């Protein structure tokens, strides 16, 4: 997704003279084209994320449109007070672009993982979080965020778009797979793991019940955000199955459950697969950590099939 | 005490302005029962100098030591930007004048401050904005001295000095902080030299001498300044509680509200008689 971000921002650089890009000394072999395109408006703020976020707020106060970029945990956790006080309280149009959402940095270790980023940030006023599911989403999101007048967090990951498949045009909520009923749950997924899940479901035996699969790319889930078609899918299945590479607290699962309860649309069953941290105390690839949390695509596909079978038998 | 006896230097007009501002500040804090008066009095002269003759229409100011909000409000009152009615609401219910500056109602207060170590990075961002837009003007930022224990200030100084953005940092060096002196707490007796080590010109001045402050704020950025001005530092050596004998250099006046007797004595010393 980082390359897609760079391409989108290079286009933005040509279109918007107010656009300024700040990086916390990251972007080697990725952001050089953007540096070329922006000239002095490409600012390497150094290894100083607190200052970078406040500088972005100051730039926004002068009418410029800053983006601040780093590895996700360095961008949301270290300068959290700067995001809160300097950006969000003042409702300034600063975009925080964090690379490596969830376990994307794999065996680099826990310091490089972002497991509670959007949950923590969405406690703050005025901010919305954007979690693209596919690399193809990033370009449209760049244009969307560039037009926003409010703080935004963009959580990038490693795209898992299935081979020989094109995602539908970007929208905050998209149905990616129409299920065939049969008791299969309705899946709501945040982030690129949904691509892997689609691949796994596509490789499942034809006889397997197929779930409805939705990608949710914009948070929080506000009243009125949930499409009618999603609610109809959920009414039909009676089983909400949320997957996200994020802690349970403050995640999509909790937000969605809250909204559905408030709307009187609570499903009969609710399953939430989410990041669990480091249950074994050992480290590995993103796939390793997903397996430890029950978030690996094959495991999720099997669990969804089992849930459908179970529902069909009752 | 009349102007001639004031002993603080500066012209008669500034002395009258300062007396008026000090009295209003004392009254405001007394009526609202609010502490933090010591650190307000230490930087009041700096704020008055800035707002009366230094800041131009293209400039902006950020009060990083947000606990001196009272002094900022009073300085804006002396300009007619806040009214007596506004000041009477200080620290009350349903007020715009919270105990630390709140944004959104005056362009002179571009950011909420109060958590230390935020003002200078914000000022660096605004100054970078001016530099990128080729706009005239300069951003001024007042920090405390104890505030330099916050790492974000050093991040901002590295950034601003390197980029030579048009920024003037003023330090209200009263030597006292929340629970001790800056020397006791953090060995910061050489802060002025530490700032100068970043390659920015530092004017080390008596922070209660308005002419010295004015000269320092207006000084050309020699010898290290960039064509667009670069970073300058005005290290204003001040006294906490300045102008009120029983408050001067006393740490407790970081916190204490004034009782009636203290207020009357403070007002007499500030030159206004019983208020």
Interface residues (C-beta under 8 A of the other chain):
Chain A: X20 X40 X41 X43 X45 X46 X48 X50 X51 X53 X54 X55 X56 X57 X58 X59 X60 X61 X62 X63 X64 X66 X81 X82 X85 X86 X89 X90
Chain B: X103 X104 X110 X111 X112 X115 X117 X118 X121 X122 X123 X124 X125 X126 X127 X128 X129 X130 X132 X133 X135 X151 X152 X155 X156 X158 X159
